[in-house]
Each structure stands twice: as structure tokens, then as C-alpha cells.
Amino acid sequence: MSDLSAESLGLKSVGSVYHNLSYDELFEHELNNKEGRVASSGTIMIDTGKFTGRSPKDKYFVQLDLLKNTLPGVR
């Protein structure tokens, strides 16, 4: 999977990409980017807005040859 890149997926100008961050690293990124707030318990809270999740009526799946060997259940 080392040849997988944002460009190979058709994404342009994505900037830095972070993956497999530890909890602490992810927490810092969320705070630094003002993507959430810290609750009194010390956990991060994220407001995802009004329109989240998938509609129960969604029935479309996109199959990409690129993903056939990387995602379980994709054929």
C-alpha cells in the first residue's frame, strides 16, 4: 500500500496527510485546528452539525478497482 497516495486517488492540494496517530497526537491536532473542545472529563468533544450519518435510504455503493485488495468485503 506504499504506492497509495492522495494524487493517485485524484485528490489535489491536500497538504499534509497524517495517519495512524496516537490518541495524544490526534487530540493535539484537534485542539490546534480548533476542531473540538475539551469536556470537563478531559475528553474531546466534536460538534458534527445537524446533517451527520447516512440516510437509511442510501443504497449506492461505489466500487473502485484500487480498493478491491485493500478493503475487506469489497470485490
Steps between C-alpha positions, in 0.01 A plus 500: 500500500805725492412615147161631618498879502252785494603576143435141389145541633451821302534732800694820447636758743434290808796633697641282776346159557523337843420137564510255790524778757504412866213625715718780637616609153143501368382693805767766440409533131132542587575771755756683284258504205208607721303190395367428846488601865618324812223379731524522879590129495804576281366338184464683170152603383431545130184666367429333168200719423144427403556279197708202607488131436353326203146505386322166555393523136859513366550192285789595275847349521799619301742232394853597405749251366760672716314393817428138412806368680515753783151501655343184640176408329563708187503282188 
